[in-house]
């Protein structure tokens, strides 16, 4: 459109508007790209397994996915009825899936459970721990969501669920979501000396950024450690478990209520709700083949040991730049990009690089993430550095699954201290993250979603 001003000068309004739009500076805001789509690139066996090990992987993967009933040892109290139900995203061995199976299992086989308000169809699979007992002493244990009462395969069982409403009103509950177990065998084979050497190698840089960290172990520069032999523990949100076998045995007993050769005692000994002898899972001495003679717990450990780490997405210019940002602002001070396994009796695990993005140490995270739970030497505000491999296809973040947004998860690492807890060790790193220009921040997010 052409108009004329007072002096008869033509005004090309449309063109000026176009030019104005073209020359205006548009400020971009970094955004979590979201769960990476496409092939899972996870859930398969380690490369280099022998034919016998591959066959064992197939058998044990099937066991990991089995659904248990009361005759198998499910209950009396439980959170879910299969390992594979919790560890499902983006493939078997992963973390919490998009559709929560804890909704359907509440009333499965006629069970009379009510679904707690904090368990939702599109929310994460959760276990519940109580911070304190009624007498004020520490609790910290898992209080299962459901019981087998009312199930058709548990006739006569009468058992009440915990009073979650009461405990929530007392601010006495915390949540945990499943940790992925991809590449767990490689993590198991990292020597204690490698973990400690990594801690020492970055000591000066860590100190400059206010980052500490310890293995869960007593002594100078301690990790979370076994109270028996002093070795570094490394599995779980607080690095509380030493080995995959212990990790599996505890989970089978705590999450599904199945007694086993490592954890022989029923979690609830109400006689009307006990239908099988203990241990319900055990070595099958009369089996026709060695692999079928193994207990389920041993099979779970073998599956996790032979499970390959997730493959990252192909690198892009943005993700390459983002990796550099990751290093520059100090993320790698805790999320160590790689360590190496020691010499293993399993060739596929022996002296291999492990791109886990974790130092396997526990760090003080401040009151914002503190959960009041003590496990081993890991205190109520301490958590293991979560491995980041596979992050691109995870849905829920942080120990309690409180967010699906990667930016929110990163910023939750920042926490000012209070009278009870010191500031988060990540504060200086998060300050640098927040100071990034939007394009650099986006590159970093793209890199993390490529893992």
N, C-alpha and C positions, 0 to 999 in steps of 0.2 A: 504494500500500500504506500502511495506517495502523497505526502502533505507538504504545504508550504508555510514557512514561518513568516514573521513580520517583514523580513527583508526579502522575502520571496525565495529563500534558500530551501531547496527540497529536503524533506526529512524522510529518510527511508526507514520507517519504524520497524518493519519486519526484519530487515537486515541487521539493524542495531540490536534487536533482541537476540538474533542468532549469534552475532559476534559476542554479545554479552555472555551468553551461555557458554560459548566455546572458550572464552578466556577466563571464566570464573574458576577459582580453585575449589575442587571438590575434595573435602577431607574424608578419607576412607577410614572405616573402623574395622579393626581386625576381628575376625569371627572364627569360631571353631568350625572346621569343615564338616564335622560330624563323622559318624561311623563310616569307615571306608567300605564301599560296596565291591561286588565282584567275588571272585574265588576266595574262599577262606584262607588258603595258603597255610593251613594249620590242621592238626589232628592226625598227621601221618607219622610213620616211623622214622627214627634217626637214619640218616644215610650210613652205609657201611655195616649194617647188621648182617650177621650170618643167616643162612637159610633157617637154621633152628631158632635163632633169636627172632626172626621175622614171624615164624609160626607162633612163637610164644607171644609176640606182640598182638597178633590177631585174636588169640584165645583170651588173653588178659583184657584186651579192649572190650570184648563181648561181656566179660564178667563185670567190668567197670560200669557197663550200661544196663546191667540186669536190674529189674524191679523186684524188690523184696516184699514178701508178705509175712504174716505172723509165724507161719511154719518155718520160715527161713531165719526167724529171729527178730523181725521188725518190732520195735517198741520195747517195753510198754510206752515209753515216751520217745518222740522222734521229731525231726524237722522235715524230712522228705524220705522217700522210699527207694532212691537210687543215687549213686554217685554222679552218673551221667546227667541227671536232671539238674543238679546244681552247676556242674561244670560243662556248659553246653554252648557258649557263645565264643567265637563263631563256629566252633566245632567241638567235638568231644574232647575234654581236657581243658576247656576254656573257663569262662566266668559266667555270671548270671545272664540268662537269656532274656529276650524282650518280653516274652509271655511267662509270667511267674507260675511254675507248676505247684507252688504251695497252696494255691487257691483250690485246685481240684482235689488234691490229696486230703484236704481237711475232712471231706465227707465220703471219701472213697470206701467202698465195701460196707457202706452203712454207718461209718463212723459219725459220732455226734459232736464233733468239734465245731467251735465257732472260729471264724477267721479274725484274728486281731486287726485293729484299724491300721496298723503300720505295715500290714501285708496287703499289697494291692496287685491287681491283675497285670499292670504294666510297670510295676516297681521291681526292685531287685529281690532275689532270693536272700533271705536274712536269717541269721541266728541271733538270739537274744541273750545277753548276759546282764545279770544284776550287779550293780556296783557294790552294794552293801547289804548285809543281813539285817533283820529286824533289830538285833542288839547293837547295831552300829559297827560291828567288825566287818572287815572286807569280805566280799563274796567273790565276784569275778568269774564264776562258773556259768556254763550254758544252761539256760532254762528252756527246755524244748517247747515248741509251739503246740504240739498235738499229742494226743494219747490214742491208744488202740481201742478205747471204750466204744462200744456200739458196733464195732466191725463184725461182719459175719464170721470171720475166722478167729474171733476173740470172744467166744460166748462167756457171759458172766463177768467180764471185766468192767469194773466201775472205777473210774479214775478221773479226777478233775484236772482241767488245764490250770496253769498258773494264773494268778489274778493280775493280768497285764495292765488293766485299767488302774488298779491301785498303785502298781509300781511306776507306771508312767506319771501319775499324779504326784508321786514322790520324787520325780526326776531321777529314778533309780535304774533306768534301763539304757543300754547302749546296743548298737547293732554291729554285726560283722557280715560282710558278703564274701562269697567264695573267691579264693585266689586262683588264678589260672595255674595249671601245672605243666604247661608246655615247657619242654627243655629242662624239666626238673632233674633228670639224671645228670645232665651237664653241671647244674648248680651243685648237686650232691658231691660231685667229684672235684670241685675247686678246693685245693688244699688250704688249711688254716693259715699256713705261712703266706700264701698268695693274698689272702684277705688282709692280713696284718701288714704285709709289704705295701699293698696299695694304700692303706691308711697312712703309713709313714711317708710314702713318696709324695703325697699331697699335703703333708702336715702344714707347711708354711702357707700355702695358698688357702687352705681351709681356715687357718687361724686368722688370716687377713679378712676373711668374709664372715667370721663368727661361726663357722661350721665346726662342730665337734664330731661326734659319732663314736661308737664303740661296738665291737662285737659283743654279743650278750655273754660276757665272760669277765670274771674278776681279775684284778691286777691293772697295771698301767695300760692305758689304751685298750680297755676291755671291750669285748663284743658281748652279745647275749650267748651264754654258754651252758653246757651241761653241768649240772651240779655234781655229777659223779666223776667224770674224767676231765672236766675243764675244757673240752673241745668246743669249737664254735658251733652254735646252733644257727639254723638259717632258713627254716621253712615256717610259714605262717606270718600273720600281720605283725607280730612282734618277734619274729625269728625264734620262736619258742621251741621248735622241734628240730632234733638233730638229723634224723634220717627219714627217708621216704617210707620205710616200714613203720616207724613209730607214728609218722604223720597219718598214714593210712589206717593203722589200728585205732588210733584215737578218734579219727573222723567216723569210722564205721560204728564205734560204740556211742559216740556223742551225738552224731547227726541222725543215725538210723536206729540206734538202740541195740545194735547187734554185738553181743559179746564175742570175744575172739581170744586167741592165745596170748595176745599182748594186754588186752583189757578184759578180764574175765568176769568182772562183777556187773550185774544188772544196775542200771542207773536208777531204777525204781524197783524195789523188791516186794511190792504188793502181791501177795500170793495168788489172788484171783486173776491176775493179769500176766502170770508166768506160765507159758505153755510148752516150753522146751528146756532141755538141760543145757548147762553152760560148760565150755564155751560153745556157742551156737555155730560159729565159724571155726573150723579146725582142719588140721592136716588129714587128708583122706587116705589112710594107709592101704586100703584095699582097691584103690583106683587102678585102672588098666594102663595108664600112661603116667610118666613123671609129672607132666604139666597139669594133669587133672588131679593129681594127688595133692597139689599145693592148696593151702587155705586161700580164701578170697582175699584176705589182707595181703598175703604174699603176692598174689596176682595183681592187685591194685598197684603195689610198689613196682612190680616189673613193668606194668603198663606205663606208669609215669616215668620210670627210668629210661624206657626205650622210646618215649614220645619226643618227637622232634620239636625244636623251637619254631615259632611262627616265622614265616618268611616276610621280610619287608616289601613294600611296593617298589617298583623301579624308581630310581632317583630321577628327580626333575630339577631344573635350575633353582626353583624355589626351595625344595627340600634340602638341596646341597647348601644353599645360603643359610637355611634355618639351622642346619647342624652346626655351622660356624657360630651362629648366634647362641645356640645351646652351650657351646664351649665358652664363648666370650663372657657371658653374664654369670657363669658359675654353676649352671645346672649339673655339670659333670663332676663337680666336687663330691656329690653324693651319688648321682646316677652315673657311676663309672661305666663307660661304653663297653668295655670288654675285659675279661679276665681269661685265664687258661686253666684247663683241668690238669690234674696230675696224671701220673701213670696209673692206668686202670687195667683190671683183668678183662674188661670188655673193650675190645679194640675200637669200637665206634665211639667210646667215651674217653679214650686215652689221649692226653696231651692235645686237646682240641680247643680252639678259641670259643669263648662263650660271650656272645654279644647281648648280654642281659640288661645293660644300663642300670646297674645297682652295685653298691659296695657291700651289700649284705650286712651292713651295720645298722644299729638302732640309733635314732637321733631324737633329740628333744624338740617337740613341735609346738610347744606353747599351749596356753589354755584353750585356744580355738579348736584344736583337734584332740586335746586330752580326753581320755575316756574313763579314767579312774581305775583301769584294770592293770594289775601287775602280773607279768608272766616271766618266769625266770628272773633275770636281772633287769629286764625291761620295765621301766617305771610307768606310772599312769599317764605320762605325757610323751612317751617314747614309742616310736614305730620303726620297723625295718624299712629301709629305702625300697620301695616297691619296684621290681623289675619293670622296665618299660617296653620290652619287646612284646609285640602284639597289641600295643596300645591303640593302634589305628582302628581296630575292630571291636574294642570294648565299648559297652554301652554305659555302664555305671562306674563312677570314680570314688576314690577315697575308701577308707576301711568300712564305712557304713553305707556306702552307695548314695550319699546325700545329693549328688548332682550328676547330670548327664552332660554337662557343659565343661569342656576342657579348660576354658579360661577361669571359670569358677573354681575348678579343682586346683589349678595353679595358685590362684590368689588365696585360697584357703590355707596354703602353707605359711602365710604370714600371720603372726599373732604376737601382740604385745604381751609382755609378762604381767603377772599380778602377784599378790602376796603368796599364792600357792605355787606358781610355776614361773620359771624364767622365760624370757622371750623365745620364740621359735628360732632355731638355728638357720632357718631359710630366709629370715627377714631381709638381709642385704641382697640376696639373689632376687627376691621378689620385687624389691625396690628397683633393681636394674631392669627387671622385666617390664614393670609399669612405665619406666622412663623411655622404653624403646619407641621409635617411630612406628607408625601403624604398619608400614610395609615390612619392617624387620620382625615385628610381632607376628604378622601373618605368615612370614616365612618359617618362623619357629613353630607355629601351630601346624603348618603344613608338614614340616619335618616330623613332628610327633605323631601325626596321623598317618605318616608313611611307615611307621615302625610295625 
